[in-house]
Amino acid sequence: MSDHDNGASPPDRSYPPPPPVDAPTADDSGGSIVLGLVLGLVGTALGAFGPFFVFLPDGGGLLLLWLVPIVLVVGIALTVKGSTRRTGVGMLLGWAVGLLVSAGTCLYLLSTLGVG
C-alpha cells in the first residue's frame, strides 16, 4: 500500500473566490453615445452639404466643409480621454454613418440630375 491509500479523504482542491469586480466609474465610462451620434451626424451632414449653402454671406457654405474633418478629430480626441469615451465613440459612429448617407445622397442627386 502506498501513502495515499490510507483511507483519508482526498486533498482539498477548492480555490479561493475571485476578487470582486468594481463597477465602472465615471472615469471609465463617461459621456453619452446618443449625444455623440447626434453631434457626429449633424456635423457631418452640414459639412457634406456645405456647398449647397454657398448663398450664405462671406462664403459660409464653403467653411462648412471644414466640419467633416473637425468632427473626426474631435471624435478621436474625445475617445482617447476616459471620461468622454462614449461621446467620442458616438461621434465617430455618427461621422461614419453621416459620411455614408451623404455620399449616397450625393450620388443619387448626381444620377437624377444627369450630371456625370
C-alpha positions as CSV (number, residue, x, y, z in Angstrom):
1,M,0.0,0.0,0.0
2,S,1.2,3.5,-0.7
3,D,1.0,6.5,1.4
4,H,-2.1,7.8,-0.5
5,D,-4.2,4.7,0.1
6,N,-4.5,5.2,3.9
7,G,-8.3,5.8,3.7
8,A,-8.0,9.5,4.2
9,S,-10.2,11.9,2.2
10,P,-8.8,13.4,-1.0
11,P,-6.9,16.7,-0.6
12,D,-9.0,19.8,-0.7
13,R,-8.7,21.4,-4.1
14,S,-11.0,24.3,-3.7
15,Y,-9.8,27.6,-4.9
16,P,-10.5,31.0,-3.2
17,P,-13.3,33.0,-4.8
18,P,-12.2,35.5,-7.5
19,P,-11.7,39.1,-6.3
20,P,-14.8,41.3,-6.7
21,V,-15.0,43.3,-9.9
22,D,-15.6,47.0,-9.3
23,A,-18.4,48.7,-11.2
24,P,-17.3,51.1,-13.9
25,T,-16.7,54.6,-12.5
26,A,-17.4,57.9,-14.2
27,D,-13.7,58.0,-15.3
28,D,-14.1,54.7,-17.2
29,S,-17.5,55.3,-18.9
30,G,-18.3,58.9,-19.3
31,G,-20.4,60.6,-21.9
32,S,-23.3,59.6,-23.9
33,I,-23.2,57.6,-27.1
34,V,-26.5,59.1,-28.3
35,L,-25.3,62.7,-27.8
36,G,-22.1,61.8,-29.8
37,L,-24.1,60.2,-32.5
38,V,-26.3,63.2,-32.9
39,L,-23.3,65.6,-33.0
40,G,-21.5,63.4,-35.4
41,L,-24.4,63.1,-37.8
42,V,-25.4,66.7,-37.7
43,G,-21.8,67.9,-38.1
44,T,-21.0,65.6,-41.0
45,A,-24.3,66.3,-42.8
46,L,-23.7,70.1,-42.5
47,G,-20.2,69.6,-43.7
48,A,-21.1,67.3,-46.6
49,F,-23.9,69.5,-47.8
50,G,-21.9,72.8,-47.2
51,P,-21.5,73.6,-50.9
52,F,-25.3,73.9,-51.2
53,F,-25.2,76.8,-48.7
54,V,-22.9,78.9,-50.9
55,F,-25.5,81.6,-50.9
56,L,-24.5,82.4,-47.3
57,P,-22.6,85.7,-47.0
58,D,-18.8,85.6,-46.9
59,G,-18.6,82.0,-48.2
60,G,-20.0,80.5,-45.1
61,G,-21.2,77.5,-47.0
62,L,-17.6,76.6,-48.1
63,L,-16.5,77.0,-44.5
64,L,-19.0,74.3,-43.5
65,L,-16.8,71.8,-45.5
66,W,-14.3,72.0,-42.6
67,L,-16.9,70.4,-40.3
68,V,-16.2,66.9,-41.7
69,P,-12.5,66.7,-40.6
70,I,-13.3,68.7,-37.4
71,V,-15.9,66.2,-36.3
72,L,-13.4,63.3,-37.0
73,V,-10.6,65.0,-35.0
74,V,-12.9,65.9,-32.1
75,G,-14.3,62.4,-32.0
76,I,-10.9,60.9,-31.8
77,A,-9.8,63.3,-29.1
78,L,-12.9,62.5,-27.0
79,T,-12.5,58.8,-27.5
80,V,-8.9,58.9,-26.1
81,K,-10.0,60.6,-22.8
82,G,-11.6,58.1,-20.5
83,S,-14.3,60.5,-19.1
84,T,-15.7,61.3,-22.6
85,R,-15.1,58.0,-24.3
86,R,-18.7,57.2,-25.0
87,T,-19.4,60.6,-26.5
88,G,-16.3,60.2,-28.7
89,V,-17.3,56.8,-29.9
90,G,-20.8,58.1,-30.7
91,M,-19.2,61.0,-32.7
92,L,-17.1,58.6,-34.7
93,L,-20.1,56.4,-35.4
94,G,-22.1,59.4,-36.4
95,W,-19.3,60.6,-38.6
96,A,-19.1,57.3,-40.4
97,V,-22.9,56.9,-40.8
98,G,-23.2,60.6,-41.9
99,L,-20.4,60.2,-44.4
100,L,-22.1,57.1,-45.9
101,V,-25.5,58.8,-46.1
102,S,-24.1,62.0,-47.5
103,A,-22.1,60.1,-50.2
104,G,-25.2,58.1,-51.1
105,T,-27.4,61.2,-51.3
106,C,-24.8,62.9,-53.4
107,L,-24.6,60.0,-55.8
108,Y,-28.4,59.9,-56.1
109,L,-28.6,63.6,-56.8
110,L,-25.9,63.4,-59.4
111,S,-27.5,60.5,-61.2
112,T,-31.0,62.0,-61.2
113,L,-29.8,65.4,-62.4
114,G,-28.0,63.8,-65.3
115,V,-24.6,65.2,-64.3
116,G,-21.7,62.8,-64.8
